[in-house]
Amino acid sequence: MKKQSPDAIDLLDADHLAVHGLFQSYRELVRTGAPALQRRTLAEEICMELTIHAKLEEELFYPAVRAALDDDEVVDEAEDQHGSLRELVGQILATAPEDELYDAKVKVLAEYVERHVRQEREAVFNRVLASRMDLQALGRSISVRKEELRSVSDALREDALASALA
């Protein structure tokens, strides 16, 4: 029997868990007084993971959810939260790791992401699981698009920086 590939919810939740782990690693770097460059490298990885994840949700997941649930409000709220998330990412990418507020900005981003994930799981994922959405097909689309975005992550970083400085 062929093993099923992960569905859309599995993939997005795996991203949530991975980013949670990266934030935990960042907190540990701060706790142990790690050098600025080491903290910056991890913060940039977090920012890229969040940027790719947000693009996947905005391009593929949210439009499918909007169509399946016929509830614009829940998707509008999630998309609005992504706008705030992008602003925080931009601030971090535009700030030197030696800046006294750098670690605080990463901490605020972590707290914001935790809240967003909790809300997304409760308000969106649970309703999607109860819907008739083809989560397998959507999962395959998300996997393909994620690989494309990974291959252009440097360009995405420049986009994020440019929008932060605009």
Secondary structure as GFF3:
##gff-version 3
##sequence-region A 1 166
A	DSSP	alpha_helix	8	31	.	.	.	ID=ss1
A	DSSP	alpha_helix	36	56	.	.	.	ID=ss2
A	DSSP	pi_helix	57	61	.	.	.	ID=ss3
A	DSSP	alpha_helix	62	69	.	.	.	ID=ss4
A	DSSP	alpha_helix	72	93	.	.	.	ID=ss5
A	DSSP	alpha_helix	102	119	.	.	.	ID=ss6
A	DSSP	pi_helix	120	125	.	.	.	ID=ss7
A	DSSP	alpha_helix	126	129	.	.	.	ID=ss8
A	DSSP	alpha_helix	135	151	.	.	.	ID=ss9
A	DSSP	alpha_helix	153	165	.	.	.	ID=ss10
###
